[in-house]
Amino acid sequence: MTKKDKNIVHVTSEIGTLRRLLVHSPDSGLGRVVPSKAQDWLFEDIVHLDTIRRKEYDYYTKILLYFLDPGKIKGRLQEVDAPATHRNFYKPEKKDFFRSDKVVELEWLLAEVLENSDIRLKLVASVCAIEGCSYAMQNALLELTPIQLSKVFISGALPEETLVFPPIPNFIFTRDIGIVINDHILLNKPARKARTREALLAKYIFFNHPLFSEYHDNILEIPDTFHHFLLPRDGDEKKVTLEGGDVMVVTKDHLLVGVSERTSMEAARQVVNMLFDKNIVKKITIIKIPKKRDYMHIDTVFTQVKRNVWVMLGAFSKKVMKHEDADPVERVLDGVKKDEKIKIIQFKKKDLDNPKYFDNLEELLIDISENDLDCDEKVQFIYSGNNQFPFDTREQWTDSCNLLALREGVVLGYDRNDKTIEAFKDAGFNVITVKELLEQFENGTTAPSDLEDTLILMPSAELSRARGGFHCMSMPLLREDV
């Protein structure tokens, strides 16, 4: 794969028309997650691999291709899904693989990077050091072809299916390996050991693949705190961890950074200082949310749909934060739990000593829509579960707030979040299943450019078990400016 377009990396919003992204389709490592290790590997449950591929993720690949690279898919729907093809269209190692430079498969990039013998030697040594492999195994890995080795690095299994180290099942959540901020790539520092190999593979891809050859000076890494290895292991706020689900580019000048279960305050501090020092953005808002598995990243709590439309969890709304429904005793007692409340602090490069504070998430998002994006229309909020308990928290758990905008107003979400779907309809959105939409694209009755204010429903029985929506399963590389 080689660089073709002038702009390979450029993202200045969450909703600009998507032109290129990084993805990784479910690999055999997902089918090797065992119950005893599921939570260590950040899964809530084990998933059925064939279902997650054929009946769920394959639809994601097809809808992305129709929007970003239609020449690869139009007129071929029946062909690529025919049983006789054995899904070769979706497999990077097969000659029938779709090979799109718009919908870019990480495994494909990794295999191409590994064709360089020096890089292969370094990466094998690095992975084997992380995973504690024997010297003999290290030499055996060097004998594999680049395609075989890329699969081993991701799935943990040799070609004959022998498992040599753990899989990295979270590699499907490409959002977390890095984030594009304007023309820069900010690499992550994962919070959990289960994702260490992902970060290593991503680093080698970004620094060594020809696709990113002109961006090496624009790749950003945040350092660890000085002498971080001497600090206490548990509960240390100075630990530097950052994941892409906690970073949102809302305009070319304004970045949101979440402090969460996975991203530390120290990492947020370093991001603020680094991006301001390099004049990459002018304003950064820190959003501190409770360190709970329920929320994980800020993109599990809210995402953007249009300039003036956001989907969010009502538990972080103005009404809940101010406890307007509570009686006087409840208000006093709830006020004691200050450490559990969301905290929002906004820094401006030109006036660091005078940060701005927001009382709640709605206030921040209204400010972004009205003042950063110059919206004249009323700002709308679509709430998880239609803001009805217990559906709000149930559907947030299955990623009702974690939507990917293909362009402004056209978003992908899970079909299982019924009450949230009702809320979208109430807000005037069209709702259509991906299967029906693909059939319309194929027969020519509808085109991607025809869609406005549309929620595309994706099958989700198995994917949702992994606790990540389509915002998580994408790393946008290129979006049109809003």
Residue pairs with C-beta under 8 A, 6 or more apart in sequence:
1 99
1 101
1 104
1 108
1 109
1 112
1 209
1 210
1 211
2 210
2 211
3 210
3 211
3 213
3 214
4 101
5 20
5 101
5 478
7 478
8 20
8 211
8 212
8 214
8 215
8 477
8 478
9 180
9 183
9 184
9 185
9 212
9 215
9 218
9 477
9 478
10 180
10 182
10 183
10 477
10 478
10 479
11 179
11 180
11 181
11 182
11 249
11 476
11 477
11 478
11 479
12 182
12 249
12 251
12 252
12 479
12 481
12 482
13 249
13 250
13 251
13 252
13 479
13 481
13 482
14 248
14 249
14 250
14 303
14 304
14 405
15 304
15 305
15 306
15 307
15 405
15 407
15 408
15 409
15 482
16 407
16 408
16 479
16 480
16 481
16 482
17 406
17 407
17 408
17 479
17 480
18 67
18 68
18 404
18 405
18 406
18 407
18 476
18 478
18 479
19 68
19 102
19 478
19 479
19 480
20 68
20 101
20 102
20 103
20 104
20 476
20 477
20 478
21 64
21 68
21 102
21 103
21 104
21 174
21 474
21 475
21 476
21 477
21 478
22 104
22 106
22 109
22 174
22 177
22 474
22 475
22 477
23 60
23 61
23 64
23 103
23 104
23 105
23 106
23 172
23 174
23 473
23 474
23 475
24 105
24 106
24 107
24 154
24 171
24 172
24 174
25 53
25 57
25 58
25 61
25 90
25 105
25 107
25 172
26 49
26 52
26 53
26 57
26 172
27 107
27 151
27 154
27 155
27 167
27 171
28 49
28 151
28 155
28 157
28 167
29 154
29 155
29 156
29 157
29 167
29 168
29 169
29 171
30 47
30 49
30 52
30 167
30 169
30 172
30 466
31 47
31 49
32 155
32 156
32 157
32 163
32 167
33 41
33 43
33 46
33 47
33 167
33 169
34 46
35 45
35 46
37 166
38 44
38 45
38 46
40 194
41 166
41 167
41 169
41 170
41 194
42 169
42 170
42 192
42 194
42 195
42 467
43 169
43 465
43 466
43 467
44 465
44 466
44 467
45 465
46 465
47 462
47 463
47 465
47 466
48 462
51 461
51 462
52 462
52 463
53 87
53 90
54 81
54 87
55 459
55 461
55 462
56 458
56 459
56 460
56 461
56 462
56 463
57 172
57 463
58 81
58 87
58 90
59 434
59 435
59 438
59 458
59 459
60 412
60 458
60 470
60 473
61 90
61 98
61 103
62 73
62 77
62 80
62 434
62 438
63 406
63 412
63 434
63 437
63 438
63 456
63 458
64 103
64 406
65 72
65 73
65 98
65 100
65 102
65 103
66 73
66 74
66 438
66 441
66 448
67 406
67 407
67 448
68 100
68 102
68 103
69 100
69 101
69 102
69 103
70 448
72 98
72 99
72 100
72 103
73 80
73 98
74 441
74 442
75 442
76 89
77 438
77 439
77 442
79 85
80 89
80 90
80 98
81 87
85 96
88 94
88 95
88 96
88 97
89 96
89 97
89 98
90 97
90 98
91 97
92 105
92 107
92 108
92 111
92 147
92 150
93 111
93 147
93 151
97 105
97 108
99 108
101 211
104 211
104 477
106 171
106 174
106 201
106 202
106 205
107 150
107 151
107 154
109 205
109 209
109 211
110 150
110 153
110 154
110 201
110 204
110 205
111 146
111 147
111 149
111 150
112 146
112 209
112 210
113 119
113 123
113 146
113 204
113 205
113 208
113 209
114 120
114 123
114 146
114 149
114 150
115 146
116 208
119 204
119 208
120 142
120 146
120 149
121 142
122 204
123 153
123 200
123 201
123 204
124 138
124 141
124 142
124 149
125 138
126 200
127 133
127 141
127 153
127 165
127 197
127 200
128 137
128 138
128 141
130 196
130 197
130 200
131 164
131 165
131 166
131 197
133 141
133 164
133 165
137 164
141 149
141 152
144 152
144 159
148 159
151 157
151 159
152 158
152 159
152 164
153 197
153 201
154 167
154 168
154 171
154 201
155 167
156 163
156 164
156 165
156 166
156 167
156 168
157 163
157 164
157 167
158 164
166 194
168 194
168 195
168 197
168 198
169 466
170 176
170 194
170 195
170 198
170 466
171 198
171 201
172 466
172 468
172 473
173 245
173 466
173 468
173 472
173 473
174 473
174 474
174 475
175 244
175 245
175 299
175 471
175 472
175 473
175 474
175 475
176 188
176 190
176 195
176 198
176 243
176 244
176 245
176 262
176 297
176 472
177 187
177 188
177 198
177 199
177 202
177 244
177 475
178 185
178 186
178 187
178 188
178 202
178 206
178 244
178 475
179 185
179 186
179 188
179 244
179 247
179 249
179 475
180 186
180 249
180 475
180 476
180 477
180 478
181 220
181 247
181 249
181 255
181 275
181 280
181 281
182 249
182 252
182 280
182 281
183 215
183 218
184 215
184 218
184 219
184 220
184 278
184 280
185 206
185 212
185 215
185 218
185 219
185 220
186 220
186 222
186 242
186 244
186 247
186 271
187 199
187 202
187 203
187 206
187 219
187 220
187 221
188 199
188 202
188 242
188 243
188 244
189 199
189 222
189 224
189 240
189 241
189 242
189 267
190 196
190 198
190 199
190 241
190 243
190 262
191 241
191 243
191 261
191 262
191 263
191 264
192 262
195 243
203 221
205 212
206 212
206 215
206 219
207 216
207 219
212 219
220 274
220 275
220 278
222 240
222 242
222 267
222 270
222 271
222 274
223 240
223 270
224 240
225 231
225 238
225 239
225 240
225 266
228 238
228 239
228 240
231 238
231 239
237 264
237 265
237 266
238 264
238 266
239 264
239 266
240 264
240 266
240 267
240 270
241 262
241 263
241 264
241 267
242 263
242 264
242 267
242 268
242 271
243 262
243 263
243 297
244 475
245 258
245 262
245 296
245 297
245 298
245 299
245 300
245 471
245 472
246 257
246 258
246 259
246 260
246 262
246 263
246 297
246 298
246 299
247 255
247 256
247 257
247 258
247 271
248 255
248 256
248 298
248 299
248 303
248 304
249 255
249 256
250 256
250 304
250 368
250 372
250 373
251 368
251 372
251 373
251 482
252 281
252 481
253 281
253 282
253 283
253 372
254 281
254 282
254 283
254 284
254 285
254 368
254 372
255 271
255 275
255 281
255 283
255 284
255 285
256 284
256 285
256 287
256 298
257 263
257 268
257 271
257 272
257 284
257 285
257 286
257 287
258 268
258 286
258 287
258 288
258 289
258 297
258 298
258 299
259 265
259 268
259 286
259 287
259 288
259 289
260 288
260 289
260 291
260 295
260 296
260 297
260 298
261 291
261 292
261 293
261 295
261 296
261 297
262 296
262 297
263 297
265 288
268 286
271 284
272 284
272 286
272 347
275 281
275 284
276 284
276 347
276 349
276 352
279 349
281 349
282 348
282 349
282 350
283 346
283 347
283 348
283 349
284 346
284 347
285 344
285 345
285 346
285 347
285 358
285 364
286 343
286 344
286 345
286 346
286 347
287 298
287 342
287 343
287 344
287 361
287 364
288 342
288 343
288 344
288 345
289 295
289 298
289 301
289 316
289 342
290 340
290 342
294 300
294 393
294 396
294 397
295 301
296 467
297 472
299 401
299 402
299 471
299 472
300 396
300 399
300 401
300 402
300 469
301 312
301 313
301 316
301 361
301 396
301 401
302 310
302 311
302 312
302 313
302 316
302 361
302 365
302 401
303 310
303 311
303 401
303 402
303 403
303 404
303 405
303 411
303 471
304 310
304 405
305 311
305 382
305 403
305 405
305 409
305 411
306 408
306 409
306 453
307 369
307 373
307 375
307 377
307 408
307 482
308 369
308 373
308 375
308 377
308 378
308 379
308 380
309 379
309 380
309 381
309 382
309 409
309 427
310 365
310 369
310 379
310 380
310 381
310 382
311 381
311 382
311 383
311 384
311 400
311 401
311 403
311 420
312 361
312 362
312 365
312 381
312 382
312 383
312 384
312 401
313 383
313 384
313 392
313 393
313 396
313 401
314 320
314 383
314 384
314 385
314 387
314 392
315 392
315 393
315 396
316 342
316 360
316 361
316 362
317 360
317 361
317 362
317 381
317 383
317 387
318 359
318 360
318 362
318 363
319 325
321 341
321 342
321 359
321 360
322 359
322 360
323 330
323 331
323 334
326 334
342 360
342 361
344 357
344 358
344 359
344 360
344 361
344 363
344 364
345 355
345 356
345 357
345 358
346 355
346 356
346 357
346 358
346 364
347 355
348 354
348 355
348 356
358 364
358 367
362 381
365 379
365 381
366 379
369 375
369 379
370 379
373 482
380 427
382 420
382 423
382 424
382 427
383 392
383 420
383 423
384 391
384 392
384 393
384 395
384 396
384 400
384 401
384 417
384 419
384 420
385 391
385 392
385 393
385 394
385 395
385 396
385 400
385 417
385 419
385 420
385 423
386 392
386 419
386 420
386 422
386 423
386 426
387 423
388 419
391 418
391 419
391 420
392 419
395 416
395 417
395 418
395 419
395 420
397 467
398 414
398 416
398 417
398 460
398 464
399 413
399 414
399 417
399 464
399 467
399 468
399 469
399 472
400 413
400 414
400 417
400 420
401 469
402 413
402 468
402 469
402 470
402 471
402 472
403 411
403 412
403 413
403 455
403 469
403 470
403 471
404 411
404 412
404 469
404 470
404 471
404 473
404 474
405 411
406 412
406 448
406 456
407 480
408 482
409 429
409 452
409 453
409 454
410 451
410 452
410 453
410 454
410 456
411 454
411 455
411 456
412 434
412 456
412 458
412 470
413 420
413 421
413 455
413 456
413 457
413 458
413 469
413 470
414 457
414 458
414 460
414 463
414 464
414 469
415 421
415 433
415 457
415 458
415 459
415 460
416 460
416 461
416 464
421 431
421 455
421 457
424 431
424 455
425 431
428 453
429 453
429 454
429 455
430 451
430 452
430 453
430 454
430 455
431 454
431 455
431 457
432 454
432 455
432 456
432 457
433 456
433 457
434 456
434 457
434 458
434 459
437 446
437 456
440 446
441 447
441 448
458 470
